[in-house]
């Protein structure tokens, strides 16, 4: 029952998938991060389902790409995109660490957040327009699991910048050793799945995830003194976009 409550807690916090509500207490969040990658599995499954339906209904490219971009936002409620926007606003202020953390905490949306959001969505639409086969989409779908496994690993392994907030609410009560082991199993499973689907684009997806993870730690420690909930959201969006870029590029190279 504890594991089931932890699973529900993860979905209640990080998605809009309807699940039974559970009491907000540390016991129910002890293994929540272990189930975080399953939210990515829901997104990936819906993307594959949409690709199948799109082909069946002969949906035009623009409609297909628009819906594909909206699926992750619909599933998560935009919680990670919110962090992505907040971090870009903070980086644009060019202030010291305290000022950047204050900007991230500010509920108002800045111009740079909007600019980066538009860029992100347009770029993602362009990338989805280049996804022509199920294998490429499947590798991209696994990328949504991979990004959340890395995020869960970072949540219990990296230093927290503030010692408070939504991320701390999940990382502090977490069973760290179990969470690390589970996230590593997810990561290695994602690697295996990507490679089995296609060696070239699989390696591209793996490389994108690793480089994004290293970049995440670097920018978090250098500019913010550790990670926060907003930075975790920023990482997810960057990791998923980089995975798409590398997979699409790898697919091009494989066809040459």
Order of alpha helices (4+ residues) and beta strands (2+ residues): alpha-alpha-alpha-alpha-alpha-alpha-alpha-alpha-alpha-alpha-alpha-alpha
